[in-house]
Amino acid sequence: MQPMPVIDVHHSLRARLARIAGITCAALLLVSATVSFVNAARRPAPPAQAVKDFAAAKDSGEAAAILALFDQYAAQDDKAGALAILYAGLGDTVLGDVDDQQARPLLDAAEAALLNMTEKSARKEIYKAVRKHLDWRVRHMLLNVARIRFHEEKRAEKAILIALNDHVDAIAIRAVEIAIELEIKRAVPKLIKLVMDKWGQHVGVGAAKAKVALEQITGHTKPTAWYEWVSQNL
């Protein structure tokens, strides 16, 4: 009888684990690449000329050159003009290395320019940017645009409601403050969730503000009454 071959169990196990690890790593890289591709595909792209214009203005070192471009593209009053301001004028090329204090006059000027835009597709891109823009400072500024236009169009209200779920607390809290100011009834379910889930019941600045908003909008102070209000009013 031939002797049975000796199997190196540890070597076999190591080889198997290495293969599994290799397959897993490859799968994770594929998923990561796919997610990055999808996110890039979903990210709105500004007109190529606008990217060049704002890059040149930034390189000039003159803030006035950037401000002039805001007005120029706002005057187009169309989707391309809005995308130019939002994602070229307020993109990484211009705001990427700018601190909050330096960004303030640029954001104020962009806000004024965007408020001058009246065309439907332009405004649609502005409201969509409350969710899509990568710079939280821009999303925060755009909330004020939505606040000012709240009584004009439904999309402004939708933008404010979306901002209540922003992962940056400063934006979510600002959206809560706007909900209080405007007494936005459709915000109540999201406000309840902020109080009960995200920040914990009655804990933290955000939850405290959301609780104030709920009390002001519904007229009630207790969670059970809030839920009842929703069932009767929404």
FENNOR-V272479 format. One record per residue. N is the residue number from 1. OMEGA is omega in whole degrees, -180 to 180 (none if undefined). Layout:
# FENNOR-V272479
n = {N/N}
omega = {OMEGA/OMEGA}
This chain:
# FENNOR-V272479
n = {1/2/3/4/5/6/7/8/9/10/11/12/13/14/15/16/17/18/19/20/21/22/23/24/25/26/27/28/29/30/31/32/33/34/35/36/37/38/39/40/41/42/43/44/45/46/47/48/49/50/51/52/53/54/55/56/57/58/59/60/61/62/63/64/65/66/67/68/69/70/71/72/73/74/75/76/77/78/79/80/81/82/83/84/85/86/87/88/89/90/91/92/93/94/95/96/97/98/99/100/101/102/103/104/105/106/107/108/109/110/111/112/113/114/115/116/117/118/119/120/121/122/123/124/125/126/127/128/129/130/131/132/133/134/135/136/137/138/139/140/141/142/143/144/145/146/147/148/149/150/151/152/153/154/155/156/157/158/159/160/161/162/163/164/165/166/167/168/169/170/171/172/173/174/175/176/177/178/179/180/181/182/183/184/185/186/187/188/189/190/191/192/193/194/195/196/197/198/199/200/201/202/203/204/205/206/207/208/209/210/211/212/213/214/215/216/217/218/219/220/221/222/223/224/225/226/227/228/229/230/231/232/233/234}
omega = {178/179/179/-180/179/-179/177/-176/-177/180/180/-180/180/180/-179/179/179/179/179/180/179/179/180/-180/179/180/-180/178/179/179/-180/179/180/179/179/179/-180/180/179/-180/-178/-176/-179/-179/177/176/-177/-180/179/178/179/-178/-178/177/179/179/179/-179/-180/-179/-179/179/-179/-180/177/-180/179/179/175/-179/-179/-178/175/-180/176/178/176/-178/-179/179/179/179/178/-180/-173/-170/171/179/180/179/-177/-178/-178/-173/-173/-178/-177/179/-174/-179/179/-178/-172/-179/177/179/179/-180/178/178/180/180/-179/179/178/-178/-175/-177/-171/-177/177/180/179/180/179/-179/178/-178/175/178/-169/-173/-175/-179/-176/-180/178/179/179/179/-178/175/179/175/179/179/-179/-177/-173/-176/-179/-173/-174/-179/179/178/180/179/179/179/178/-178/177/180/-178/-178/175/-174/-178/-180/178/180/177/178/177/180/178/178/177/-177/-175/-178/-176/-176/-178/178/-173/179/179/178/177/-180/178/-179/-171/-173/-169/-176/-177/-173/174/-179/176/-178/-179/-180/179/179/179/178/176/179/-180/180/-178/-176/-175/-176/-178/-178/-175/179/-179/179/178/-179/179/178/179/-178/-177/-172/-177/none}
